[in-house]
Amino acid sequence: MRFKTPLIRGTLIRRYKRFLADIRLAHGEVVTAHCTNTGSMMGCQEPGSAVYLSRSDNEKRKLRYTWELIKANNTWVGINTLHPNKLVPEAVEAGIITELSGYPTIRREVKVSAHTRLDLCLEGGPGNCFVEVKNVTLAVNGAAAFPDAISERGTKHLKELMRLKRQGHRAAIVFVIQRSDCESFRPADEIDREYGRWLRRAVKAGVEALPYRAKVTPQEIRLADKIAMKF
């Protein structure tokens, strides 16, 4: 996924109210950018960090800027949670996520129960494969970890994937690690023990957990390779 227009560099002043961030641009102007990430962004919101923003030409938008990247641990980290749902279908079609190859049709935002939608449904000869996509920005001692805040919604998605697996469908969860400095992935039990417990149960029940690391630059973000999962 290449950014449609050149990103704008700045310095983070503060993130607040979850959805807002004040950024000082290179020429000194301070702007307020939209932050799409609803998590705690632990380790990815240090004031004074270098950041990149995108700018929309849509005059109807209240906030013209969107916070895209931050420099953390000397690594660019993608914090825009909207991008993984583009990156995964792109990587499936390009054959990068080899575990999900062989499905010619990809449907998005698929309703699987009265109150739950999953991100993708892959359809084809092998049958249906339901896929949930999670954005990962937290790094702990060289390991990517998820979630970075209590995630009841994430636990609900795991239960839905287990239910679909019991019904005979294929079910998978793709963890998109939007940073390149992690060599493994694990559940963040110290933050949400319940999520970690259900993730282990889901994997044991046959739900496929696929942690893929992304290469993040100010020009593009693309899934690069799968990393080891450590429970």
C-alpha positions as CSV (number, residue, x, y, z in Angstrom):
1,M,0.0,0.0,0.0
2,R,1.6,3.2,-1.2
3,F,0.5,6.5,0.3
4,K,-1.4,8.5,-2.4
5,T,0.3,11.8,-1.6
6,P,3.6,12.5,0.1
7,L,3.4,12.4,3.9
8,I,4.1,15.5,6.0
9,R,6.8,15.3,8.7
10,G,6.3,16.8,12.2
11,T,7.0,16.3,15.9
12,L,4.4,15.0,18.3
13,I,3.3,17.4,21.0
14,R,0.7,15.2,22.6
15,R,-2.1,12.7,22.0
16,Y,-5.3,13.3,23.9
17,K,-9.0,12.2,24.0
18,R,-7.8,9.1,22.1
19,F,-8.7,10.5,18.7
20,L,-6.7,13.7,18.7
21,A,-3.0,14.6,18.4
22,D,-1.3,18.0,18.3
23,I,1.7,18.0,15.9
24,R,4.3,20.7,15.3
25,L,5.1,20.8,11.6
26,A,8.7,21.5,10.3
27,H,8.0,25.2,9.7
28,G,6.6,25.6,13.2
29,E,2.8,25.5,12.6
30,V,0.9,23.4,15.1
31,V,-1.9,21.3,13.7
32,T,-4.4,18.9,15.3
33,A,-4.5,15.5,13.5
34,H,-7.0,12.7,13.7
35,C,-5.8,9.6,15.4
36,T,-7.6,6.4,14.2
37,N,-6.0,4.2,16.9
38,T,-8.4,3.7,19.8
39,G,-5.9,1.6,21.8
40,S,-3.5,2.8,24.5
41,M,-0.7,3.2,21.9
42,M,1.8,2.2,24.7
43,G,5.3,3.1,23.6
44,C,4.0,4.9,20.5
45,Q,2.9,8.3,21.8
46,E,6.0,9.8,23.4
47,P,6.0,13.6,23.1
48,G,8.9,14.9,21.0
49,S,8.8,11.8,18.7
50,A,9.1,12.3,14.9
51,V,5.8,11.6,13.1
52,Y,4.3,11.6,9.7
53,L,0.8,12.9,8.7
54,S,-1.3,12.6,5.6
55,R,-3.4,15.5,4.5
56,S,-6.9,15.3,3.0
57,D,-8.2,17.7,0.4
58,N,-11.8,17.0,1.5
59,E,-13.0,20.4,2.7
60,K,-15.9,18.8,4.6
61,R,-13.5,17.0,7.0
62,K,-13.2,18.7,10.4
63,L,-9.6,17.6,10.7
64,R,-7.7,17.7,7.5
65,Y,-4.7,15.8,8.8
66,T,-4.4,12.1,9.8
67,W,-1.6,10.7,12.0
68,E,0.1,7.9,10.1
69,L,3.5,7.0,11.5
70,I,5.7,7.5,14.6
71,K,9.4,6.9,15.2
72,A,9.7,4.5,18.2
73,N,12.8,2.6,19.2
74,N,14.4,4.0,16.1
75,T,11.8,2.3,13.9
76,W,8.9,3.7,11.9
77,V,5.6,2.3,13.3
78,G,2.3,2.5,11.5
79,I,-0.4,3.6,13.9
80,N,-3.3,4.0,11.5
81,T,-5.7,1.1,12.3
82,L,-7.6,1.5,9.0
83,H,-4.6,0.3,6.9
84,P,-4.4,-3.4,8.0
85,N,-7.8,-4.1,6.4
86,K,-6.3,-2.9,3.1
87,L,-2.9,-4.6,3.6
88,V,-4.2,-8.1,4.2
89,P,-6.4,-8.4,1.0
90,E,-3.5,-6.9,-0.9
91,A,-1.1,-9.5,0.6
92,V,-3.5,-12.3,0.0
93,E,-3.9,-11.4,-3.7
94,A,-0.1,-11.0,-4.0
95,G,0.5,-14.5,-2.5
96,I,2.5,-13.1,0.5
97,I,0.2,-14.7,3.0
98,T,0.7,-18.2,1.6
99,E,-1.6,-19.8,4.2
100,L,-4.6,-17.9,2.7
101,S,-3.9,-18.5,-1.0
102,G,-6.4,-20.2,-3.3
103,Y,-9.4,-18.0,-2.7
104,P,-10.4,-15.9,-5.8
105,T,-13.1,-13.9,-3.9
106,I,-12.6,-11.6,-1.0
107,R,-15.6,-10.1,0.8
108,R,-15.2,-7.4,3.4
109,E,-17.1,-6.5,6.6
110,V,-19.0,-9.8,6.7
111,K,-21.9,-10.2,9.1
112,V,-21.5,-13.5,11.0
113,S,-24.1,-13.0,13.7
114,A,-26.7,-10.6,14.9
115,H,-24.1,-8.3,16.6
116,T,-20.8,-9.2,15.0
117,R,-19.0,-8.6,11.8
118,L,-15.6,-10.0,10.8
119,D,-13.2,-8.2,8.5
120,L,-13.0,-10.7,5.6
121,C,-14.5,-13.8,4.1
122,L,-12.4,-15.6,1.5
123,E,-14.4,-17.7,-0.9
124,G,-13.3,-20.3,-3.4
125,G,-12.7,-23.9,-4.1
126,P,-11.5,-24.7,-0.5
127,G,-14.8,-23.3,0.9
128,N,-15.1,-20.2,3.1
129,C,-12.3,-18.8,5.3
130,F,-13.4,-16.2,7.8
131,V,-10.6,-13.8,8.7
132,E,-10.3,-11.2,11.5
133,V,-7.5,-8.6,11.2
134,K,-5.8,-6.9,14.1
135,N,-3.4,-4.0,14.1
136,V,-0.3,-4.5,16.4
137,T,2.0,-1.6,17.4
138,L,3.1,-2.7,20.9
139,A,6.6,-4.1,21.2
140,V,7.9,-5.6,24.5
141,N,11.6,-6.8,24.6
142,G,11.7,-7.4,20.9
143,A,8.3,-9.2,20.7
144,A,5.2,-7.8,19.2
145,A,2.3,-8.1,21.6
146,F,-1.5,-7.7,21.4
147,P,-3.6,-6.1,22.7
148,D,-2.2,-2.8,24.2
149,A,-5.4,-2.3,26.2
150,I,-8.3,-4.4,27.5
151,S,-10.1,-5.7,24.4
152,E,-13.5,-7.2,25.0
153,R,-14.3,-6.8,21.4
154,G,-11.2,-8.7,20.4
155,T,-12.2,-11.6,22.7
156,K,-15.7,-11.6,21.2
157,H,-14.1,-12.0,17.7
158,L,-12.1,-15.0,18.9
159,K,-15.3,-16.7,20.2
160,E,-17.0,-16.0,16.8
161,L,-14.0,-17.5,14.9
162,M,-14.2,-20.6,17.2
163,R,-17.9,-20.9,16.5
164,L,-17.4,-20.7,12.7
165,K,-14.6,-23.3,13.0
166,R,-17.0,-25.7,14.8
167,Q,-19.5,-25.2,12.0
168,G,-16.9,-26.6,9.5
169,H,-15.5,-23.3,8.1
170,R,-11.9,-22.3,8.1
171,A,-11.2,-19.4,10.5
172,A,-8.1,-17.3,10.9
173,I,-6.8,-14.2,12.6
174,V,-4.1,-12.1,11.0
175,F,-2.0,-9.9,13.3
176,V,-0.6,-7.1,11.2
177,I,2.6,-5.9,13.0
178,Q,3.1,-2.4,11.7
179,R,6.8,-2.3,12.7
180,S,9.9,-4.2,11.6
181,D,11.8,-4.5,14.9
182,C,10.0,-7.5,16.3
183,E,11.2,-11.1,15.8
184,S,8.2,-12.8,17.4
185,F,4.6,-12.3,18.5
186,R,2.8,-13.1,21.7
187,P,-0.5,-12.2,23.5
188,A,-0.1,-9.4,25.9
189,D,-1.2,-11.3,29.0
190,E,0.1,-8.6,31.3
191,I,-2.5,-6.2,29.8
192,D,-5.4,-8.4,28.9
193,R,-5.1,-11.9,30.4
194,E,-8.6,-12.9,29.2
195,Y,-7.7,-12.2,25.6
196,G,-4.5,-14.3,25.9
197,R,-6.5,-17.1,27.4
198,W,-9.1,-17.1,24.6
199,L,-6.4,-16.8,21.9
200,R,-4.8,-19.9,23.2
201,R,-8.1,-21.7,23.3
202,A,-8.9,-20.5,19.8
203,V,-5.6,-21.8,18.4
204,K,-6.1,-25.1,20.1
205,A,-9.6,-25.3,18.6
206,G,-8.1,-24.9,15.1
207,V,-8.3,-21.1,14.5
208,E,-5.2,-20.1,12.6
209,A,-3.2,-17.3,14.1
210,L,-1.0,-15.6,11.5
211,P,1.4,-12.9,12.8
212,Y,2.8,-11.0,9.8
213,R,5.4,-8.2,10.0
214,A,5.1,-5.1,7.8
215,K,7.8,-3.0,6.3
216,V,6.8,0.6,7.2
217,T,8.3,3.6,5.5
218,P,7.0,7.2,4.8
219,Q,6.4,6.0,1.2
220,E,4.6,2.8,1.7
221,I,3.5,0.0,4.1
222,R,3.5,-3.6,3.0
223,L,3.3,-7.0,4.6
224,A,6.7,-8.6,4.4
225,D,7.0,-11.9,6.3
226,K,5.5,-14.1,8.9
227,I,7.2,-14.2,12.4
228,A,7.1,-16.8,15.1
229,M,4.3,-16.9,17.6
230,K,5.3,-17.6,21.2
231,F,2.8,-18.6,23.8
